[in-house]
Amino acid sequence: MYAVIRTGGKQYRVAEGDVLRIEKIAGDVGAEVTFTDVLMLGGTDSPKVGKPTVSGARVVGKVLAQDKHRRVLHFRKEKEGWTRRRGHRQPYTEVKVTSIAG
């Protein structure tokens, strides 16, 4: 069984046991999180498609890590000879999907 969930402005196709990196959400390492924005359930006889979400469906996961991605560099160079280098590290939450209920 799989589900399509929406979190952090993005959509993810998940199944039980999947580990995914999503935009940072509140929660300590080891805590359970519940996703109620389930857009689609599949893998059974006929898929259930929500309008816009499937009512009563939820995906439960466990927080494995709260960390930051690798640094992304932004480099600017102007004609006059000056340069500027800036960086950014986007925080993320690593979640392992434990169950899908529909």
N, C-alpha and C positions, 0 to 999 in steps of 0.2 A: 504494500500500500504506500502511496506517496501523496504529497500535498504541495500546493503552491501557496506560500505565505507572503505577506507584505509587511516589511519592517524597515524603518529608516529610509523610506522613499524608494526602496528597491523590492523586487520580487525574487523569491528563491524557490526552487523545486527541491523538496527535502523528502527523505525516507528515514525510517527508524535506523539509528546507528550512524547517521551522517554527522560529520563535524564541519561547521561552516563559520566563517568570519563575517560578522554583520557590523553595522554602525554601532557605536557605543551605546549601551543601555545600562540602566541602573541595576545593580545586583552584585553581591559579593561572589567570590570564587566558591563553587560548590552549591550555590543557591539554585533553586528551580525557577524557570521563567515560563510563562504561558503566552503563546501567540494566539490571539482570537481572530485576527484578520486572515482567515483562511479563504482564499479565492477559489480553490478547486481541490477536490479529492478524487484520486484515481487509483487504478490498480485492482479494482474489484470488477464486478460484472459490467456496470456502466458508470462512467465518471459523473460526479456531481459538480456542477458549475454554479457558483453563487451569483447573485444579482444584487449588490456587488460581492457579498461574502456568503459563505455557506453557513446557515444558521445552526448553532449548536456544535459546530466543529471547533476543535482546538488542537494545537500542537504544543507538547510539553518538552522542554529541554533543560539541560543542566549547564551552568556556566563553568567553562574550563579555565578561561584566562581573561584578564582585562589588560590589554597591552597597546602598543603603538606600532604602526607599520614602519617600514624602512623610510628613511628621509627622502623627500622629493625636493630637488634643488630648482630654484628659479634664478636665472642669471640674466642680468641686464647689462648691455654695453651701449654706450652712446658714442656719437661721432667725435665729441670733444675729448675723449680719452678717459672718462671715468667709468667705473664698473661697480656693480652692486650684486652681491650674492646673498640670497636668502633661502631658508629651508623651511620645511613643514613636515610634521609627522602626524598623520591622522590616527586618532585612537580607534580601537575596535574591541569587540567582545567575541570571544570564541565560544561557541555553543555546540553541545552534542545533543542531537534529537533523541529523546528517550521513548516517546509514545505519540501516536496520532489517533485521535478519537473523532469520530464523525457521527 
